[in-house]
Amino acid sequence: FSCALKLSMPLAVLSAMRECGSYHITVKGGKYLEALANADTIVFDKTGTLTHATPTVVQVVPFGTRTEDEVLQIAACLEEHYPHSMANAVVQAAAAKGIRHDEMHSEVQYVVAHGIASQIGGEKAVIGSQHFVFEDEGCCIPTSECGKFDALPPEYSHLYLAIGGVLAGVICIADPLREEAAEVLKQLRGLGIRKAVMMTGDSERTAAAIAKQVGVDRFFAEVLPEDKANFVQQAKAEGHTVVMIGDGINDSPALSAADIGIAINSGAAIAREIADVTIKADSLEELVALKAIANSLQKRVHANYRFVLTFNSALIALGALGILQPASSAMLHNLSTIGISLKSMTNLLPENKAPQLKA
């Protein structure tokens, strides 16, 4: 029994990992494919995962006495210190309008998963999430402009800028949803995923709009890195096998906590280092290919095991009854070992059923 088992099983796993590579997927070990085959819960970070990570500024809403250009100038001055796709969008928007944003602030302080704080003209300036600006920093909205604030378009992500404890402007950023996201989630459900969750640092309104388009079962807004990790750990404690997909520093604790952490290749280096799997993410259909390969590998391993036990048990029985000579039994045993090993090296996904991904 041992010859065929020792050869076919590792070959099946190595072949599956090689096949993943043809879909721009890097798997760091066979045990992660086994875990993925059993996965029933998937957790998505929003920005850069369900969206394209190419955000653009579509609207600047000034508050108080400031103009749109002033808000964009100050925001770009602060955000140029932060290597994030949304920060880059603000800087690029200022450049496109020809707005210069020479240094006008003191040393900046980057607060992980929240935003940036500094001093401008002796007043504290903060830019970041709604939670950071209004709850952590205690900033307020000008009383006469509450209606304008409530009318902010929910389909966009929002960056809030406050100076001296008062809201100075909101930058609306379009972070387009991947066209294939809803269909990919539907296919993942067909492959065994029973629960899909989206987690984001965006506001409740923005998260709800995106979640509705994608079709996730549950979403969490304005979450911190530890919130993502805590949810993953809680789901595991309830008996679920959890996949976490993210691309940023903020996702690293959750990627580490999950049974299978999947990082986007274009994301933060620390996320790729921690993750068990990396995907190029030209298309989220790579996730479908990954799950399908993992499921097929599990079926192949079980089929190999059953064949090896059945075939070799039959050889032993026939030999004991004197029907097969030792030489014939040895030849059939060796031929079956070679055959099942060669079979284990073939692709798991039929070419006509494999997702058509970008080269």
KAZI-V409063 format. One record per backbone hydrogen bond with DSSP energy under -1.0 kcal/mol. CO is the residue of the C=O (numbers start at 1). NH is the residue of the N-H. E is the energy in kcal/mol with one decimal. If there is no record, write none. Layout:
# KAZI-V409063
CO;NH;E / CO;NH;E
This chain:
# KAZI-V409063
1;5;-1.7 / 2;6;-3.2 / 3;7;-1.5 / 4;8;-2.9 / 5;9;-1.5 / 7;11;-1.6 / 8;12;-2.3 / 9;13;-2.0 / 10;14;-2.8 / 11;15;-2.4 / 12;16;-1.9 / 13;17;-2.3 / 14;18;-2.2 / 15;19;-2.5 / 16;20;-2.2 / 17;21;-1.5 / 20;23;-1.8 / 20;25;-1.8 / 21;24;-1.6 / 24;280;-1.9 / 26;278;-2.2 / 29;32;-1.1 / 30;34;-1.7 / 31;35;-2.1 / 32;36;-2.3 / 33;37;-1.9 / 40;194;-1.9 / 40;195;-1.9 / 41;243;-2.6 / 42;197;-2.6 / 43;245;-2.7 / 44;199;-2.9 / 46;49;-1.9 / 46;50;-1.4 / 46;51;-1.6 / 50;178;-2.8 / 56;174;-2.8 / 59;172;-3.1 / 61;170;-2.4 / 63;66;-1.1 / 67;71;-2.2 / 68;72;-2.5 / 69;73;-2.4 / 70;74;-2.4 / 71;75;-2.5 / 72;76;-2.4 / 73;77;-2.0 / 74;78;-1.8 / 75;79;-3.1 / 76;80;-1.7 / 78;81;-1.3 / 79;82;-2.1 / 82;84;-2.1 / 84;88;-2.7 / 85;89;-1.6 / 86;90;-1.6 / 87;91;-2.1 / 88;92;-2.6 / 89;93;-2.0 / 90;94;-2.0 / 91;95;-2.1 / 92;96;-2.4 / 93;97;-1.3 / 94;99;-2.8 / 95;98;-1.3 / 109;117;-2.4 / 111;114;-2.3 / 111;115;-1.7 / 114;129;-2.2 / 115;111;-2.9 / 116;127;-2.4 / 117;109;-2.9 / 118;125;-2.9 / 119;106;-1.8 / 120;123;-1.9 / 123;120;-3.3 / 124;164;-2.7 / 125;118;-2.6 / 126;162;-2.7 / 127;116;-2.9 / 128;160;-2.7 / 129;133;-2.6 / 130;134;-2.5 / 131;135;-1.3 / 131;136;-2.3 / 132;137;-2.0 / 133;139;-2.1 / 140;167;-2.8 / 142;145;-2.4 / 145;149;-1.8 / 146;150;-2.4 / 147;151;-1.2 / 149;152;-1.5 / 153;156;-1.1 / 157;173;-3.2 / 159;171;-2.8 / 160;128;-1.8 / 161;168;-3.4 / 161;169;-1.7 / 162;126;-2.6 / 163;166;-1.2 / 165;140;-2.3 / 166;163;-2.3 / 168;63;-2.5 / 169;161;-2.9 / 170;61;-3.2 / 171;159;-2.2 / 172;58;-2.4 / 172;59;-1.4 / 173;157;-2.7 / 174;56;-2.0 / 176;52;-2.0 / 178;181;-1.6 / 180;184;-2.7 / 181;185;-2.2 / 182;186;-1.8 / 183;187;-2.2 / 184;188;-2.5 / 185;189;-1.9 / 186;190;-1.4 / 188;193;-2.2 / 189;192;-1.4 / 195;42;-2.5 / 196;217;-1.8 / 196;218;-1.4 / 197;44;-3.3 / 198;220;-2.4 / 199;46;-1.3 / 200;223;-2.1 / 202;222;-2.0 / 203;207;-2.5 / 204;208;-2.4 / 205;209;-1.8 / 206;210;-2.1 / 207;211;-2.8 / 208;212;-1.9 / 209;213;-1.4 / 210;214;-2.3 / 211;215;-2.8 / 211;216;-1.1 / 218;198;-2.0 / 220;200;-2.1 / 224;228;-1.7 / 225;229;-2.0 / 226;230;-2.5 / 227;231;-2.1 / 228;232;-2.1 / 229;233;-2.5 / 230;234;-2.3 / 231;235;-2.5 / 232;236;-2.2 / 233;237;-2.2 / 234;238;-1.3 / 235;240;-2.1 / 236;239;-1.7 / 241;40;-1.8 / 241;41;-1.8 / 242;259;-1.0 / 242;260;-1.8 / 243;43;-3.0 / 244;262;-3.4 / 245;45;-2.2 / 246;264;-1.7 / 247;268;-3.0 / 249;252;-1.3 / 251;255;-2.5 / 252;256;-2.3 / 253;257;-1.7 / 254;258;-1.8 / 260;244;-2.4 / 261;276;-1.7 / 261;277;-2.2 / 262;246;-2.1 / 263;279;-2.3 / 264;267;-2.0 / 268;272;-1.7 / 269;273;-2.2 / 270;274;-2.1 / 271;275;-2.2 / 276;28;-2.3 / 277;263;-2.7 / 278;26;-2.9 / 279;265;-3.1 / 283;286;-1.7 / 284;287;-1.8 / 285;289;-2.3 / 286;290;-2.5 / 287;291;-2.5 / 288;292;-2.6 / 289;293;-2.5 / 290;294;-2.3 / 291;295;-2.6 / 292;296;-2.4 / 293;297;-2.6 / 294;298;-2.1 / 295;299;-1.9 / 296;300;-2.5 / 297;301;-2.7 / 298;302;-2.0 / 299;303;-2.5 / 300;304;-2.9 / 301;305;-2.2 / 302;306;-2.3 / 303;307;-2.5 / 304;308;-2.8 / 305;309;-2.2 / 306;310;-2.5 / 307;311;-3.1 / 308;312;-2.0 / 309;313;-1.8 / 310;314;-2.0 / 311;315;-1.9 / 312;316;-2.2 / 313;317;-2.4 / 314;318;-2.8 / 315;319;-2.3 / 316;320;-2.5 / 317;321;-1.8 / 318;323;-2.0 / 318;324;-1.3 / 319;322;-1.2 / 325;329;-2.7 / 326;330;-2.5 / 327;331;-2.2 / 328;332;-2.6 / 329;333;-2.3 / 330;334;-2.5 / 331;335;-2.7 / 332;336;-2.4 / 333;337;-1.9 / 334;338;-2.4 / 335;339;-2.6 / 336;340;-2.7 / 337;341;-1.7 / 338;342;-2.4 / 339;343;-2.3 / 340;344;-1.8 / 343;346;-1.4 / 350;353;-1.6 / 350;354;-1.1 / 355;357;-1.2
